[in-house]
Amino acid sequence: MKTKSILHLDLDTFFVSVERLINSELMNKPLLVGGLGDRGVVAACSYETRKFGVHSGMSMKVARNLCPHATVIKGNASTYTKYSHLITEIIKSEVPAFEKASVDEFYADLTGMDRFFGTYKFAGELRHKIIKESGLPISIGLSQNKVVSKIATGEAKPNNQRIIEIGTEKPFLAPLSVKKIPMVGNKTYQKLIQLGVQHIHTIQEMPVEMLESVLGKNGKTIWLRAQGIDNTPIIPFHERKSISTERTFNKDTIDMNRLTAPIQAMAESLAYQLRNGNKLTSTISVKIRYSDYQTYSKQVKIPYTSADHILIPKALELHKLYHRRILIRLIGVRYSGIVGGNYQINLFDDSQKMLDLYQSLDKIKNRFGEKSVLRASTLGTRTIGGMQNPFNGEPPIVLAHRKQ
């Protein structure tokens, strides 16, 4: 079996770097990007702020207290989305297969390219091309799998590159903190600390059964990753670009007000699926089919998001663009331009209270089902929600019973 060559690319402090590209006076100064109010949250912070204990996701109020001399910027999701698209296009033009893991993070499969020229040389040239054409700093890591490459990128930062040669994965990982292993969050880290495990070399020397007994099914995965073993495949960027749902009325209607509740319900359901799959959308469209089977759709580009309070109003705005005085048979909502990413890009406008609300609602839905929490305005809508995870790698199910 041919040894793989997997490249990981990560734009350094992406939001901060874009702001500095736009305004060079911000270079080398402590910078916070996120919500401006006392309840705001830090979406991104420059390296200069980190020595004061600042990190992304913390309260902006706390961050300002820790680093009072930092410049604070609200941030612009539209601008960051534009630069994310720019980097994506550069990578797409240079590599045979790549995965967009987030708005600022990518994997590329360079397996087999070494027959023509050095893989690491090509990776370095790609990095320099991105820096030259975008003006943004980027770090890369190259190894035979995704996990080791990602950790290598972290060790290369800021604005640098690193290769982990085949056979050197274990010694490279051994001295690093167990927090460097993807999957090890705060709760898992605390459990490992209680076991006396701080560095990866300790896990490397442990029986896998011991880690499984403490961490359950994730224990084996973490143990394998500590050994430098990972078979996670590259998920091509084009695999799943959209999710959608639609509703056919039992009786055609001309009452535009009757569209509001199901559109809200569909927009909310799809947004929950995005968050559950750790995805963001950049395009929303609404479809209407009239009783004469004429079908129309309208769409609008938006900054990457997975937030109900952004997506629902957009969906409702789109359906108001229709003025035909003909009975309506079907309505639908579709999110496309989907990429991997979490809620972080919405932090410029949102407070900690809003983030906590989404996390709490999603926890309830994950435990008791999507229909366990509904907006009052969507009560009574049928056949919305309860769909399987659309990002589990399976092709979308065709609802054969749905009226066309």
C-alpha positions as CSV (number, residue, x, y, z in Angstrom):
1,M,0.0,0.0,0.0
2,K,1.4,3.4,-1.0
3,T,2.3,5.7,1.8
4,K,0.2,8.8,1.8
5,S,1.4,12.4,1.8
6,I,-1.2,14.6,3.6
7,L,-0.7,18.4,3.8
8,H,-2.4,20.5,6.4
9,L,-2.8,24.3,5.9
10,D,-3.9,26.8,8.5
11,L,-4.1,30.5,8.1
12,D,-2.5,32.2,11.1
13,T,-4.9,34.1,13.4
14,F,-7.1,34.5,10.3
15,F,-9.4,37.3,11.3
16,V,-6.6,39.2,12.9
17,S,-4.4,38.8,9.8
18,V,-7.2,40.1,7.5
19,E,-7.6,43.2,9.7
20,R,-3.9,43.8,9.6
21,L,-3.9,43.4,5.8
22,I,-6.6,46.1,5.5
23,N,-4.9,48.4,8.1
24,S,-1.1,48.0,8.4
25,E,-1.1,50.2,11.5
26,L,-2.4,47.2,13.4
27,M,0.8,45.2,12.7
28,N,2.6,43.9,15.8
29,K,0.0,45.4,18.2
30,P,-2.2,43.5,20.5
31,L,-5.5,43.0,18.7
32,L,-8.9,41.5,19.7
33,V,-11.6,40.8,17.2
34,G,-15.2,40.0,18.3
35,G,-18.2,41.5,20.1
36,L,-17.6,45.0,21.4
37,G,-20.0,45.1,24.3
38,D,-19.3,43.9,27.8
39,R,-21.2,40.7,26.9
40,G,-19.3,40.3,23.7
41,V,-17.0,37.3,23.0
42,V,-13.5,37.2,21.5
43,A,-13.6,35.6,18.1
44,A,-9.9,35.9,17.4
45,C,-6.9,37.4,19.2
46,S,-3.3,38.2,18.1
47,Y,-0.3,36.4,19.4
48,E,0.6,39.6,21.3
49,T,-2.4,39.2,23.6
50,R,-1.9,35.5,24.4
51,K,1.0,36.1,26.9
52,F,-1.6,38.0,29.0
53,G,-3.9,34.9,29.1
54,V,-6.3,35.9,26.4
55,H,-7.8,33.3,24.1
56,S,-10.6,33.0,21.6
57,G,-14.0,32.2,23.0
58,M,-13.5,34.1,26.2
59,S,-15.6,37.1,27.4
60,M,-14.5,40.3,25.7
61,K,-14.8,42.0,29.1
62,V,-12.4,39.6,30.7
63,A,-10.0,39.9,27.7
64,R,-10.0,43.7,28.0
65,N,-9.2,43.4,31.7
66,L,-6.3,41.1,31.0
67,C,-4.9,43.2,28.1
68,P,-6.3,46.7,28.5
69,H,-4.0,48.2,25.9
70,A,-5.3,45.9,23.1
71,T,-7.1,47.4,20.1
72,V,-10.6,45.9,19.8
73,I,-12.4,45.5,16.4
74,K,-15.9,44.2,15.8
75,G,-14.8,42.4,12.7
76,N,-16.6,41.9,9.4
77,A,-17.8,38.4,8.5
78,S,-18.3,39.3,4.8
79,T,-14.7,40.4,4.5
80,Y,-13.4,37.1,6.1
81,T,-15.7,35.1,3.9
82,K,-14.2,36.8,0.8
83,Y,-10.7,36.0,1.8
84,S,-11.6,32.4,2.6
85,H,-13.0,32.0,-0.9
86,L,-9.8,33.5,-2.3
87,I,-7.6,31.0,-0.5
88,T,-9.9,28.1,-1.5
89,E,-9.6,29.0,-5.2
90,I,-5.8,29.1,-5.0
91,I,-5.7,25.7,-3.4
92,K,-8.2,24.3,-5.8
93,S,-6.1,25.4,-8.8
94,E,-3.0,23.7,-7.5
95,V,-3.9,20.4,-5.8
96,P,-5.7,17.3,-7.1
97,A,-7.8,16.7,-4.0
98,F,-8.4,18.8,-0.9
99,E,-10.8,19.2,2.0
100,K,-11.9,22.6,3.4
101,A,-12.1,21.7,7.1
102,S,-13.0,25.3,8.1
103,V,-13.1,28.8,6.8
104,D,-9.3,29.0,7.5
105,E,-8.1,25.4,7.5
106,F,-7.5,22.9,4.7
107,Y,-6.1,19.4,4.0
108,A,-4.7,18.3,0.7
109,D,-3.8,14.9,-0.5
110,L,-0.4,15.1,-2.3
111,T,0.1,11.3,-2.5
112,G,2.0,10.3,-5.7
113,M,3.2,13.8,-6.5
114,D,6.8,12.9,-5.3
115,R,7.2,10.9,-8.5
116,F,7.5,14.2,-10.4
117,F,9.0,16.5,-7.8
118,G,9.5,16.7,-4.1
119,T,6.2,16.8,-2.2
120,Y,7.6,19.0,0.6
121,K,9.0,21.4,-2.1
122,F,5.6,21.6,-3.8
123,A,3.9,22.2,-0.4
124,G,6.3,25.1,0.4
125,E,5.8,26.6,-3.1
126,L,2.0,26.4,-2.5
127,R,2.3,28.1,0.8
128,H,4.4,31.0,-0.7
129,K,1.9,31.4,-3.5
130,I,-0.9,31.8,-1.0
131,I,1.1,34.4,0.9
132,K,2.0,36.3,-2.3
133,E,-1.5,36.3,-3.8
134,S,-3.5,36.9,-0.6
135,G,-1.1,38.8,1.6
136,L,-2.0,36.5,4.5
137,P,0.4,34.4,6.7
138,I,-0.2,30.7,6.6
139,S,1.5,27.7,8.2
140,I,1.7,24.1,6.9
141,G,2.5,20.6,8.1
142,L,3.2,17.6,6.0
143,S,3.2,13.9,7.1
144,Q,1.5,10.7,6.1
145,N,-1.8,11.4,7.9
146,K,-4.2,14.3,8.9
147,V,-3.6,14.2,12.6
148,V,0.2,14.4,12.6
149,S,0.1,17.0,9.8
150,K,-2.3,19.1,11.9
151,I,-0.1,18.9,15.0
152,A,3.0,19.7,12.8
153,T,1.3,22.8,11.6
154,G,0.6,23.9,15.2
155,E,4.3,23.4,16.0
156,A,5.4,25.3,12.9
157,K,3.3,28.4,13.7
158,P,3.5,31.3,13.3
159,N,3.9,31.6,9.5
160,N,6.2,28.6,9.0
161,Q,6.2,25.0,7.8
162,R,7.3,21.6,9.0
163,I,7.6,18.1,7.6
164,I,7.4,14.9,9.7
165,E,9.3,12.2,7.9
166,I,7.8,8.7,7.7
167,G,9.0,6.7,10.8
168,T,9.6,9.8,13.0
169,E,5.9,10.4,14.0
170,K,6.3,8.9,17.5
171,P,9.4,10.7,18.5
172,F,8.0,14.0,17.1
173,L,4.8,13.6,19.2
174,A,6.4,12.2,22.4
175,P,7.4,15.4,24.2
176,L,4.3,17.4,23.3
177,S,1.3,18.0,25.7
178,V,-1.6,15.6,25.3
179,K,-3.7,18.8,24.6
180,K,-2.1,18.8,21.2
181,I,-4.0,15.7,20.2
182,P,-7.2,16.5,18.2
183,M,-10.1,15.2,20.3
184,V,-8.6,16.1,23.6
185,G,-10.8,18.9,25.0
186,N,-10.8,20.3,28.5
187,K,-12.8,17.5,30.0
188,T,-10.6,14.8,28.5
189,Y,-7.5,16.7,29.5
190,Q,-8.6,16.9,33.1
191,K,-9.2,13.1,33.2
192,L,-5.8,12.5,31.8
193,I,-4.2,14.9,34.3
194,Q,-5.9,13.0,37.1
195,L,-4.2,9.8,35.7
196,G,-0.9,11.6,35.8
197,V,-0.7,11.9,32.0
198,Q,0.6,15.3,30.7
199,H,2.7,14.4,27.7
200,I,2.0,12.2,24.7
201,H,5.0,9.9,25.4
202,T,3.1,8.6,28.5
203,I,0.1,7.6,26.4
204,Q,2.5,5.9,23.9
205,E,3.7,3.7,26.7
206,M,0.3,2.9,28.2
207,P,-1.7,-0.2,27.3
208,V,-4.6,0.8,25.1
209,E,-7.1,-1.0,27.4
210,M,-6.2,1.4,30.2
211,L,-7.1,4.4,28.2
212,E,-10.3,2.8,26.9
213,S,-11.4,2.0,30.5
214,V,-11.0,5.7,31.5
215,L,-12.2,7.5,28.2
216,G,-14.5,4.9,26.7
217,K,-14.6,4.4,22.9
218,N,-12.6,7.6,22.4
219,G,-9.7,6.1,24.4
220,K,-8.6,3.9,21.5
221,T,-8.7,6.7,19.0
222,I,-6.6,9.0,21.2
223,W,-4.2,6.1,21.9
224,L,-3.7,5.5,18.2
225,R,-3.3,9.2,17.5
226,A,-0.6,9.4,20.2
227,Q,1.2,6.6,18.2
228,G,1.0,8.8,15.1
229,I,-1.6,6.4,13.5
230,D,-4.6,7.9,11.7
231,N,-6.6,6.7,8.8
232,T,-9.1,9.6,8.6
233,P,-9.7,10.2,4.8
234,I,-9.6,13.5,3.0
235,I,-13.3,14.5,2.5
236,P,-13.3,16.3,-0.9
237,F,-14.6,19.9,-0.8
238,H,-17.3,19.2,-3.4
239,E,-19.0,16.2,-1.7
240,R,-21.8,18.0,0.2
241,K,-22.5,21.6,-0.9
242,S,-26.1,22.0,0.2
243,I,-28.9,20.8,2.4
244,S,-32.5,21.5,1.9
245,T,-36.1,20.7,2.9
246,E,-39.5,21.5,1.5
247,R,-43.2,21.3,2.3
248,T,-46.1,20.6,0.0
249,F,-49.4,22.0,1.4
250,N,-52.4,19.6,1.6
251,K,-54.4,22.4,0.1
252,D,-52.9,25.0,-2.2
253,T,-53.0,28.4,-0.6
254,I,-52.9,32.1,-1.6
255,D,-52.4,33.3,2.0
256,M,-48.8,34.5,2.1
257,N,-49.0,34.6,5.9
258,R,-49.4,30.8,6.0
259,L,-45.9,30.6,4.5
260,T,-44.2,32.3,7.5
261,A,-44.4,29.5,10.1
262,P,-43.1,26.6,7.8
263,I,-40.4,28.8,6.4
264,Q,-39.2,29.7,9.9
265,A,-39.4,26.0,10.9
266,M,-37.4,24.9,7.9
267,A,-34.8,27.5,8.2
268,E,-34.4,26.7,11.9
269,S,-34.2,22.9,11.3
270,L,-31.5,23.3,8.7
271,A,-29.5,25.7,10.9
272,Y,-29.6,23.1,13.7
273,Q,-28.3,20.5,11.2
274,L,-25.4,22.9,10.2
275,R,-24.4,23.4,13.8
276,N,-24.8,19.7,14.6
277,G,-22.5,18.8,11.7
278,N,-20.1,21.7,12.5
279,K,-20.8,23.4,9.2
280,L,-21.5,26.9,8.0
281,T,-23.5,28.1,5.0
282,S,-22.8,31.1,2.7
283,T,-25.9,31.0,0.5
284,I,-29.6,30.7,1.4
285,S,-32.4,30.2,-1.1
286,V,-36.2,29.9,-0.9
287,K,-38.3,28.0,-3.5
288,I,-42.0,28.4,-4.3
289,R,-44.0,26.2,-6.6
290,Y,-47.4,27.5,-7.7
291,S,-50.5,25.4,-8.4
292,D,-49.8,25.6,-12.1
293,Y,-46.4,23.8,-11.3
294,Q,-44.4,26.9,-12.2
295,T,-41.4,26.9,-9.8
296,Y,-39.4,30.0,-8.8
297,S,-36.4,30.4,-6.5
298,K,-34.5,33.3,-5.1
299,Q,-31.2,33.2,-3.3
300,V,-28.8,35.6,-1.5
301,K,-25.1,35.3,-0.6
302,I,-24.4,35.9,3.1
303,P,-21.3,35.7,5.3
304,Y,-20.6,32.2,6.6
305,T,-23.1,31.4,9.4
306,S,-25.1,28.7,11.2
307,A,-27.2,31.0,13.4
308,D,-31.0,30.9,13.5
309,H,-31.3,34.6,14.2
310,I,-29.4,35.4,11.0
311,L,-30.8,32.7,8.6
312,I,-34.5,32.9,9.6
313,P,-34.9,36.6,8.8
314,K,-33.1,36.1,5.5
315,A,-35.4,33.3,4.5
316,L,-38.4,35.4,5.4
317,E,-37.1,38.3,3.3
318,L,-36.7,36.1,0.3
319,H,-40.2,34.7,0.4
320,K,-41.6,38.3,0.4
321,L,-40.1,38.8,-3.1
322,Y,-43.0,36.8,-4.6
323,H,-46.1,38.7,-5.8
324,R,-48.0,36.3,-8.1
325,R,-51.6,36.1,-7.1
326,I,-51.7,32.4,-7.8
327,L,-52.3,29.5,-5.3
328,I,-49.1,28.2,-3.8
329,R,-48.5,24.4,-3.8
330,L,-45.0,24.0,-2.3
331,I,-42.3,26.0,-0.5
332,G,-38.7,25.0,0.3
333,V,-35.5,26.3,1.9
334,R,-32.0,25.5,0.9
335,Y,-28.6,26.3,2.3
336,S,-25.6,25.9,0.0
337,G,-21.9,27.0,-0.2
338,I,-21.4,24.8,2.9
339,V,-18.0,24.5,4.5
340,G,-16.7,23.1,7.7
341,G,-16.6,25.5,10.6
342,N,-18.1,26.3,13.9
343,Y,-20.1,29.2,15.3
344,Q,-17.0,31.4,15.8
345,I,-17.6,33.5,12.7
346,N,-20.8,34.9,14.2
347,L,-19.1,36.1,17.3
348,F,-18.7,39.7,16.1
349,D,-22.4,40.4,16.6
350,D,-23.3,38.0,19.4
351,S,-23.0,38.0,23.1
352,Q,-22.0,35.2,25.4
353,K,-25.6,35.0,26.4
354,M,-26.5,34.2,22.7
355,L,-23.8,31.6,22.4
356,D,-24.9,29.9,25.6
357,L,-28.5,29.9,24.4
358,Y,-27.6,28.1,21.1
359,Q,-25.4,25.6,22.9
360,S,-28.2,24.8,25.5
361,L,-30.9,24.5,22.8
362,D,-28.7,22.2,20.7
363,K,-27.9,20.0,23.8
364,I,-31.6,19.5,24.5
365,K,-32.3,18.7,20.8
366,N,-29.4,16.3,20.7
367,R,-30.7,14.5,23.7
368,F,-34.5,14.5,23.3
369,G,-34.8,15.1,19.5
370,E,-35.0,18.1,17.2
371,K,-38.7,18.6,17.9
372,S,-38.3,18.8,21.7
373,V,-37.7,22.6,21.5
374,L,-39.7,24.7,19.0
375,R,-40.3,28.4,18.5
376,A,-43.9,29.4,19.4
377,S,-44.3,30.8,15.9
378,T,-43.6,27.4,14.3
379,L,-46.0,25.3,16.5
380,G,-48.3,23.3,14.3
381,T,-46.0,23.0,11.3
382,R,-45.8,19.4,10.2
383,T,-43.0,17.2,8.7
384,I,-40.3,19.7,9.7
385,G,-37.3,18.4,11.5
386,G,-36.4,14.9,12.6
387,M,-34.1,14.3,9.6
388,Q,-30.9,12.3,9.8
389,N,-27.5,14.0,10.0
390,P,-26.9,15.1,6.4
391,F,-23.1,15.3,7.0
392,N,-22.5,11.6,8.0
393,G,-21.1,10.7,4.6
394,E,-24.3,9.0,3.3
395,P,-26.0,10.3,0.2
396,P,-29.2,12.2,0.9
397,I,-32.4,10.1,1.3
398,V,-34.9,10.7,-1.4
399,L,-38.3,11.0,0.2
400,A,-40.3,8.9,-2.2
401,H,-43.6,9.6,-0.5
402,R,-43.2,13.4,-0.8
403,K,-45.7,15.1,-3.2
404,Q,-44.1,16.7,-6.2
